[in-house]
């Protein structure tokens, strides 16, 4: 049974454009996740409750992969294969993907069945970065932080002044068409993360 698009989903941009950005109150999803808005697109932040158990396993298999892509993607850092759910340790990545799918369902304006068609890991060392890009035609893109500190490089949304500082266990979910980048890592701590994309199963909503 489909949910009610009015009762079950708050309006995405409920405030007048005349209202200054700093005066707009925060918006919260039904499950308690904070929803931030900038230039009229949603950015959903949510922390995985059991990240202390899951993250060491994710990091283990990310590091075991080594640099499979050899800096040939937009990520100019050590990167795994594109489908970590199918690699060694894939069950841990699948657990993460299943949770991300649940968050995406709650955060979407209409009911749909999301599928994660790619999921990769990366390790950023000092000086490494990601070029500005998007993931169109994905509906949602996401990044999840496995082992970071407050000194690690943020996720920057290229066409706005908004950025997200990583923290362990934090998921950042945003529309696939939104351009984003990671500036060069300036600290010595290695920035370990997972990312992926979601689309509607069979194009069905």
Order of alpha helices (4+ residues) and beta strands (2+ residues): beta-beta-beta-alpha-beta-beta-alpha-beta-beta-beta-beta-beta-beta-beta-beta
